[in-house]
Amino acid sequence: MNVNEKFQNALHRKPQKTPPIWLMRQAGRYHSHYRALREKHSFVDLCKVPELAAETARGPVAEFDFDLAILFSDLLFPLEALGMPLEYGDGGPQLGWQLSRANISTLKSPDDAFPDLKFQGDAVRATREVLPKDKSLIGFVGGAFTLFSYAMGCRRSDRCEEAKREWPLFEDFAREYLIPLTRAQIELQLKAGAEVVMILDPLAGVIGPQWFRERYLPMLSSTSDGLSGATGYYLRGASDAHLTALATANLPLAGVGFDHRFEMKDWLGRFQKGFVQGNFEEALLFLSPKELEQELERYFAPIAALSPQNRLGWVCGLGHGVLPKTPEENVRLFVQKARAMFA
C-alpha cells in the first residue's frame, strides 16, 4: 500500500521532527479547485461518482501538499440509505422527515441499507489511484450521536436538547441501525484502501461527561471493536472530562482529534496510543498573513519546544474544518509555517 511515512510514524507513535498535516474540510468551498468542480457538478455527484470524488479529494493535496487526503463524502448518507429522504440545497442538507418513536420501524434494516453506501468504497479506490504514492488516504463516517441529532432535526450543538431528551430512542436507533451500518461502512472503506477511518462526532460534546463515559463510550467501542485499531475518533465541544474519559478508556482506536479549546502541548502526553490530531483555531485563518504568521508561531512554539519523544503521534491540523471563504494563501501559509517550525 502507498502511504505517507510521517502519518505512519504518527499512527505507530514513532518519534519524528516534522508532523504530518491534514485538515478537515480541506476539500471545500474555500478552494478554487472545489468551486470549479461545483460549477459543473452537483454536490451529490461529487460524492457519489467515484472519479469526481477522487478528483475533489486530490485537488487540495496537489495544491497545498497535505500529507493526507480524506474521502470526499458526507456524514448523512447512512440516514438516506436507511430510508430518510435527503436533499442538498443552498442551506445545506435537509432530511425529508424527523425520526421518532412512531416512525423508526419504517427504516430499512442495516443489511438492506448497506448497498446504497457501496459508492464510498468505489470512491476510496478511485482516490487512491490518483494520489501520489507518498500520500496517505483516510476515510470517515459519522458518529452515532451526531447522526441521531441530525435525524432528530438538530444541526448545531446548541440546539440538541431534544436529541438528549430522547436518549432511549437514541440507544435503540444506535444499537439496531447505526452501529451495524457504521461498522459495515468502516469495513468497506478499509477494504477499499483507507488506512484509517475517522468517526467524526462534532455534536457529541453536548452529552454530559458522566453519560459520555458510562453510556456513550461503550457504543463507540462497539463500533470500533475488532477493526484492527484502524478507526479514529473526533469530538468537538468537549470538556476536560470528556477528553480524560477518551484518554483513559481502553478503546480500540487508532487515534483521536479535538478542537481548539485545549492546549495541544498538554494533551499530547496524556494520550498513550495512536495519533492525536489538531488543533489550531480555524477562524484565525481569516487574519492578515502577518497576523496569522504571528499566531502560528505562538501556537507552534510550545509544541516545538517538546522533544520528538514528547509529542509522539501528533498530526498537525485545525480544531475543526476549513471554513468557507478562508483565504487560500493562508491555508498555504499554515502548511509552510508548520513545516518550517518543525524542520
C-alpha atoms as one frame of an Amber mdcrd trajectory, in Angstrom:
protein
   0.000   0.000   0.000   1.228   3.513  -0.817   1.418   5.579   2.361   2.812
   8.739   3.867   5.728   7.964   6.162   5.003  10.836   8.537   1.410   9.702
   9.060   2.503   6.113   9.608   5.015   7.342  12.186   2.254   9.249  13.979
  -0.067   6.259  13.814   2.574   3.981  15.359   3.952   6.669  17.689   7.456
   6.782  16.278   9.444   9.929  17.105   9.785  12.406  14.251  10.692  16.067
  13.923   8.054  17.120  11.388   4.405  16.116  11.850   2.071  15.100   9.041
  -0.548  17.673   8.086  -4.188  17.245   7.134  -7.193  19.463   7.650 -10.811
  18.547   7.971 -12.790  20.004   5.039  -9.544  20.576   3.177 -11.613  19.907
   0.052 -14.296  22.552   0.355 -15.799  25.863  -0.624 -12.739  27.969   0.258
 -10.757  26.269  -2.543 -10.952  27.382  -6.182 -10.444  23.788  -7.344 -13.569
  22.693  -5.475 -15.590  25.689  -6.660 -14.671  24.940 -10.270 -15.911  21.380
  -9.870 -19.153  22.596  -8.293 -19.827  24.850 -11.259 -20.102  21.703 -13.385
 -21.414  19.091 -10.960 -23.815  18.791  -8.031 -22.519  18.159  -4.534 -24.135
  14.721  -4.571 -22.346  13.828  -7.811 -19.020  14.909  -6.333 -19.662  12.433
  -3.542 -21.275   9.545  -5.392 -19.439   9.476  -8.735 -16.118   7.825  -7.823
 -13.984   9.700 -10.355 -15.406  13.043  -9.213 -14.950  12.186  -5.527 -11.351
  11.256  -6.280 -10.649  14.494  -8.130 -12.281  16.532  -5.358 -10.081  14.888
  -2.729  -6.940  15.087  -4.879  -7.153  18.812  -5.570  -6.127  20.248  -2.183
  -3.388  17.638  -1.735  -1.876  18.725  -5.039  -2.364  22.423  -4.264  -1.194
  22.620  -0.646   0.939  19.473  -0.303  -1.025  17.971   2.596   0.327  14.626
   3.732  -3.105  13.004   3.712  -6.213  13.006   1.584  -9.592  12.195   3.072
 -12.512  10.580   1.292 -14.830  13.225  -0.133 -18.314  12.316   1.029 -20.891
  13.375   3.606 -21.846  12.217   7.094 -25.547  11.895   6.345 -25.630   9.326
   3.558 -26.291   6.474   6.059 -29.536   8.189   7.054 -30.517   8.355   3.400
 -29.592   4.690   2.955 -31.827   3.787   5.894 -34.766   5.458   4.153 -34.766
   9.098   5.242 -35.089  11.363   2.161 -32.050  13.639   1.875 -31.553  16.719
  -0.288 -28.717  19.237  -0.526 -29.574  22.846  -1.237 -28.102  26.283  -0.624
 -28.979  25.965   3.053 -27.165  22.666   3.459 -28.564  19.156   3.868 -32.256
  18.678   4.541 -33.904  15.437   5.635 -37.443  14.757   4.451 -38.737  13.855
   7.914 -37.577  13.627  11.508 -37.007  10.389  13.339 -39.454   9.488  16.105
 -40.594   6.502  18.095 -43.623   6.320  15.777 -41.645   6.032  12.515 -38.405
   4.247  13.437 -39.915   0.922  12.340 -40.251   2.237   8.775 -36.459   2.367
   8.341 -34.650  -0.216   6.269 -32.532  -2.787   8.046 -28.762  -2.162   8.030
 -28.333  -5.105   5.642 -30.816  -3.610   3.195 -29.342  -0.118   3.565 -25.698
  -1.071   3.065 -25.770  -1.497  -0.752 -26.677   2.193  -1.066 -23.332   3.092
   0.540 -21.064   0.980  -1.648 -20.213   4.047  -3.730 -17.923   5.061  -0.862
 -15.738   2.014  -1.410 -15.517   2.838  -5.107 -14.622   6.434  -4.243 -11.834
   5.324  -1.887 -10.333   3.098  -4.584 -10.569   5.823  -7.207  -8.971   8.353
  -4.859  -6.062   6.070  -4.048  -5.412   5.646  -7.766  -4.999   9.387  -8.378
  -2.971  10.233  -5.264   0.825  10.360  -5.293   2.409   7.278  -3.752   3.743
   9.235  -0.773   0.328  10.495   0.339  -1.918   8.667   2.768  -5.668   8.242
   2.419  -8.182   8.096   5.226 -11.945   7.650   5.250 -14.654   8.846   7.600
 -18.083   8.041   8.968 -20.475   9.909  11.238 -20.594   9.350  14.976 -23.765
   7.809  16.336 -24.948  10.777  18.403 -24.226  13.243  15.610 -26.218  11.169
  13.114 -29.063  10.792  15.603 -29.069  14.545  16.232 -29.407  15.251  12.523
 -32.158  12.634  12.276 -33.974  14.489  15.060 -33.663  17.819  13.237 -30.690
  19.164  15.208 -27.777  20.559  13.200 -25.958  22.592  15.853 -24.728  21.613
  19.297 -26.632  24.464  20.963 -29.934  23.108  19.614 -29.638  19.436  20.601
 -31.787  19.381  23.710 -34.478  17.304  22.013 -31.907  14.733  20.925 -30.649
  14.435  24.503 -34.187  14.140  25.870 -34.809  11.193  23.537 -31.907   9.106
  24.850 -33.881   5.821  24.984 -34.805   6.292  21.320 -31.162   7.088  20.567
 -29.985   3.886  22.233 -32.433   1.817  20.196 -31.550   3.634  16.972 -27.817
   3.253  17.604 -27.963  -0.407  18.600 -30.328  -1.619  15.884 -29.361   0.635
  12.978 -26.393   2.972  13.328 -23.732   0.764  14.882 -24.190  -2.175  12.460
 -24.363   0.128   9.444 -21.407   2.257  10.551 -19.277  -0.843  11.123 -20.127
  -2.017   7.613 -19.149   1.426   6.253 -15.828   1.331   8.073 -15.031  -2.154
   6.826 -15.966  -1.113   3.285 -13.613   1.869   3.332 -10.750  -0.075   4.915
 -11.018  -2.884   2.373 -11.038  -0.314  -0.431  -7.729   1.171   0.693  -8.273
   3.669   3.515  -5.528   3.427   6.136  -7.742   4.780   8.907 -11.430   5.698
   9.068 -12.279   8.660  11.277 -15.512   8.637  13.263 -16.494  12.306  13.147
 -18.779  13.219  16.037 -18.963  17.028  16.255 -22.245  17.106  18.211 -21.386
  14.552  20.893 -19.781  17.191  23.118 -23.277  18.118  24.349 -23.533  14.777
  26.169 -22.706  15.191  29.853 -19.274  13.813  30.798 -20.635  11.065  33.047
 -23.095   9.789  30.424 -20.427  10.180  27.777 -18.070   7.979  29.800 -20.560
   5.418  31.068 -23.187   5.187  28.330 -21.705   6.573  25.134 -18.135   5.277
  25.040 -19.351   1.646  25.152 -21.220   2.398  21.900 -18.038   3.804  20.410
 -16.213   0.675  21.499 -18.869  -1.491  19.848 -18.421   0.478  16.631 -14.625
   0.098  16.614 -14.045  -3.280  18.249 -12.362  -5.873  16.051 -11.465  -3.435
  13.270  -7.695  -3.783  13.718  -7.302  -0.468  15.524  -7.988   1.367  12.279
 -10.645   3.833  13.451 -10.014   7.296  14.806 -12.446   9.481  16.732 -13.003
  13.240  16.571 -15.025  15.113  19.203 -15.944  18.796  19.153 -17.103  20.946
  22.049 -15.681  18.596  24.664 -14.632  19.325  28.233 -11.523  18.155  30.076
 -13.661  15.343  31.492 -14.627  14.154  28.011 -11.021  14.036  26.844  -9.899
  12.398  30.075 -12.501   9.700  29.513 -11.180   9.172  25.988  -7.577   9.112
  27.186  -8.162   6.638  29.998 -10.706   4.305  28.421  -9.250   1.224  26.797
 -10.866   1.890  23.434  -9.777   0.150  20.201  -8.929   3.451  18.489  -6.099
   4.382  16.133  -6.183   7.972  17.339  -8.258  10.952  18.423  -8.869  14.545
  17.391 -10.342  17.515  19.226 -10.977  21.202  18.715  -9.046  24.359  19.597
 -10.304  24.669  23.188  -7.398  22.617  24.538  -3.640  23.168  24.744  -2.182
  20.582  22.406   1.151  20.526  24.254  -0.620  19.419  27.440  -2.728  16.699
  25.860  -0.142  15.040  23.645   1.370  13.302  26.630  -1.972  12.236  28.059
  -2.884  10.021  25.115  -0.687   6.957  25.128  -1.951   5.208  21.990  -2.163
   6.209  18.345  -2.250   9.690  16.867  -3.569  12.964  18.281  -4.951  15.302
  15.624  -5.500  19.044  15.773  -5.998  21.779  16.767  -5.214  25.327  15.582
  -8.317  27.526  15.653  -9.730  27.596  12.119 -11.227  31.087  12.466  -7.732
  32.533  12.822  -7.059  31.664   9.192  -9.009  34.835   8.348  -6.308  37.070
   9.848  -3.955  39.037   7.659  -0.922  36.962   6.612   1.339  38.909   9.000
  -1.038  38.437  11.949  -1.605  34.797  11.064   2.112  34.097  10.968   2.449
  35.563  14.463  -0.450  33.451  15.764   1.010  30.322  14.184   4.352  30.983
  15.845   2.611  31.381  19.204   0.652  28.165  18.665   3.521  26.045  17.369
   6.260  27.294  19.723   5.250  25.348  22.887   4.745  22.178  20.833   8.083
  22.660  19.079   9.723  23.059  22.497   8.780  19.455  23.259  11.192  16.752
  22.178  10.006  14.417  19.403   9.633  11.751  22.098   7.222  14.017  23.989
   4.994  14.763  21.014   4.533  11.252  19.736   1.535  10.785  17.467   0.843
  14.410  16.639  -0.992  15.055  13.362  -0.955  18.800  12.716  -4.293  20.294
  11.761  -7.122  22.596  12.728  -9.568  22.393  15.590 -12.338  21.816  13.057
 -12.751  22.127   9.292 -11.566  24.855   6.947 -14.309  27.488   6.860 -15.857
  28.799   3.629 -14.136  31.914   2.249 -10.900  31.146   4.117  -8.114  32.745
   2.031  -6.224  30.088   0.125  -2.932  31.883   0.757  -3.493  31.456   4.497
  -4.031  27.714   4.144  -0.752  27.598   2.232   0.917  29.694   4.940  -0.329
  27.292   7.618   1.335  24.343   5.872   4.557  26.208   5.172   4.853  27.566
   8.715   4.193  24.153  10.278   6.929  22.572   8.200   9.354  25.444   8.880
   8.798  25.414  12.648   9.495  21.685  12.867  12.205  21.328  10.205
